Amino acid sequence: MPILPTEAIARLRALLVEADPLTVKRLRRLAATLELYAFILHGEQRDGLFAHGPYALEECDEEAPTGRRPGGMPEVLVIREFTDLQNAYLPWAQTRARNLYPNLALALRLREVTARFDLFGGVRFDPPEYADRVRAVALVTVAENWEIRAVPFEEIEEIERRAADAQMELYQRALSWSPRFKIEYGLYLFANHMKAFFDLAGVEAGERIRRAFEEAAAPFLHRLLADAELPSIWRFMATTEGDFFYPVSAPISEREGGEG
């Protein structure tokens, strides 16, 4: 799923640096933390996360003049993006802990790795454990003028700490949501999706979009709140053959000291 123009790839290549195994481990842990933050922020849906590539690295170098290691596969560049990291539009997004950057991307130069991408912006690597095949890395952010800038590795721990603290705040807030808001929050998620396109066009339409979604959702919200029945999926799950979950402990028979 390559999407970047040649000049963007060239810029990313210029920012790549060789990394020791510990730095690769730190970056992968940071990526996992940012992924969890985005997942909680966006109501447990895959939003703000997008992997793309692979981009063939065809420029010559001394080690592999054809872009290949002798007898090996061509090296490729894979990008994992994390966006919407400073959201101020969703009603629950204003946490005390704030992310340092509005967006981040992890660029990985890989050798002898196959990357497969799905329609949801996810990526799977073969082999799954590829840490020892990372040739170079870059952590970058894109500024408002679209300039790609390197993020110092010295900031990794601070970025991770803030994202972890923020996602914990988000989780705790969700625990206190009212029954109404547990239904209503979906409209703000979809409004947030729509707003992104207007932002790219330079049009301020956030409040107009929010009001339109609230008005459209109002009759359905009242109907859902008035319905005492569980959603159909839960009724279906309640009629499974046998226990849906394994019991916490095995039943004790009378012979073993149970009450029978």
N, C-alpha and C positions, 0 to 999 in steps of 0.2 A: 504494500500500500504506500508507494512513494508519492509524496505531495510537494516536496520542496524544490524550488528552482535551483539551477546549477550554482548561482552565486551564493545562495544560502548554505549549500553543502560546502562550498569552498571556504566560507567564513567559519563554519563549524570545524572543518579540518584544521584550520589555523589555530583554533583554540584547544584542540585535543592535546593532552599531555599523558605521558606514561605514568601509570599509577601502581603503587605497591599493593599487595593483597589486602593489607589492612584498610587502605583508602577505598578500594573497591567494596570491601565489606561495609564500611561506613556509608558509602553512597547508596548501596542497595538497601540498607536499613532505613536511610532517609527516605528513599523512594517508597518503601512500605508504609512509613509513617504518613507521608503525604497522601498516599492512596487511601488510607483509613480515614484521614481528615476529610478528603473529598467525598468519600462514601457516606459518612455521617452528615456532613453539611448538606448534601443533596438528597436527603431522605432515603438513604440506602439504595440509590440507583447509581449507575455508572455514568457520572457526569463530571466534567472537569478533568478527565483522564483520557489520554489518547496516545497510543503508540503508533509509529509509522516507520516505513522503510520496507525492506532493506535497501540501502543506497550502496551501489558498487563503488569501491574505491579503486579507480583505474589509474591514478597518477603514479608515475614510476618512483621507486625509491631504491636505495642501494641494496637492501636486503632482498627485495622481490621486484625486479624490474617490470614484471607483467601484472603486478597487483596481486600475485599469488605467492605463497610460500612454496618452496620446491616440493612437488608431489601433493600439495594440499589444495583446499578450496580457496576461492578468492575472499579477501577480507571485505567485510561489509560494515556499514554504519547503521545503527538502529537508534531511534529517538523515542524517549518516553517523556511526554509532556504532562504538566500539572498546571491547570489554569483555574481561574476564579478563586484564587487563594486569599484575596482581600475583599470578598463580597460584602457589600453594605446594603444590599437590596432585600435579601431574604429576611423576614422579621426576626429570625433567631440567630442571624449570622454575626451580630455585634458582640463578640466575646471580648473579655478583658485581654486575653492573650491574642496578639495579632501577628500574622505572618509577615516576615520581613519583605517578601517580594510578592507582587500580584500574580506572577507566573514563574515557573521554573521548568527546565528541560534537562534531562540526563541523556547525554550522547555517549554511546558505547561503540568503540571500534572493536569488532570481533573477528576472530579467525576460526575457521573450521566449525562454524555454528550455522545452523539453519533456523531462520526466524519465520514464523507463520503468523499472519494477522487475521483477525476476524472482523465482522461487520460492526462490532461494538467498540472498536479501537483497542482491543486487547492483543497481546502478543504471547506466543509460546515458543520456547527455544528448544532446540534439539542439538546437543543433549540438554536436559533441564538444568543441570548444574554446570554453568558455563564460566564461573569465576576465573578459572585458570586460563581461559581463552580470551580474556579481555586484554587487548593490546594497548588501548589508550582510552581516556575518558575526558569528558568536559561537563561541568555543571554551568548552565547558562540561564539568563533571563532576557526577555525582549522588552526594551524600553518603549515609551510612548511614541518615539520617532521610528520605531521598528528596527532599531539597532540591536544586534545580538551582542550581549556582553557576558564575559566570564564572571562567575560567582566564585570568590575565593574559597578554597577548601577549608580554610580556618573558620568559616561560618557554618559549617555543616551541623555541628552540635547545637548551635543556637537556633538554627532553622528548625531542626528536628524537635528541640525542646518546645518551641512556641507552637508548632503544629500539634504536638502531643497534648499540650495543655489546652489548646483551643478545642480539640476534638473531645476531650473529657468534659469541658464545659458544655459543648453541644449535646453530648449524651445525657448529661445531668438535666439539662433544660427539657429535653424530650421526655424524660421520665415524669415531669410535672405537667405535661400538656393535658388540657381538658379533653373529654371525649369529643367535643365539637372540633377542637383544633387538630385532633388526630386524623380527622377526615379533611378538614379545611386546608391543611398545610400543602396538599397536593396542588392546589390552584396556584400557589406562590411559586412552586417549582416550575410549573409550565410557563408562568409569566416570566420567570427568570430566563428560560430558554428563548422566548420570543424577544425579550429585551436585548439579548446579545447581538441580534442582527441589526437592531436600530443603533446600538452603540457603534458597531463597525461602520455604519453609514453616517455617523456623526449627528444623529437625531436623538434628542432627549425626549423619551416617551415612556419612561419607567412608570410614572404614576398613572398615566392614561391606560397603559397595559394592565396594571394592577386592578384598576377600577373595572375595566372590561371583564376581566376574569372573575372578579368577585360577583359582579352582576350576573354573569352567565352561570356561575356555580350555585347561586343562592337557592333556587327551587330544588335542586338535587340535594343540596346540603340539608335542607329542612326535611326532605323526604327520608333521607338516610337516618337522621336523628330520630325521626318519629317511628321508624320501623324497629320493633323490639326483636325481630328475628336476627339470628346470626347470618352473616354473608353466606352465600351458597357453598363456597369452597369449604367452610367449616362444617356445614351440614353433611357434606359429602365425606369429609374426614371422620366424622363421628359415626359413620355407618360402615367402617372397615370391618373385615372379618378378623376377629381376634384383637388383641391389644395393638394400638397404633404405635406405642412406645414400649420398650422392654421395661418391666418393673424394676424399681431401684434395688429391691432385694427379692430373692426367690421365696415363694410361699413356703411356710413350715407346716408340715403335716402333723396330725395328732400324735402320731408315733414318735415324732421328733420333739414333742413338747408344745405344739401349737394348740390352739383352742378348737380346731376342727372346722 
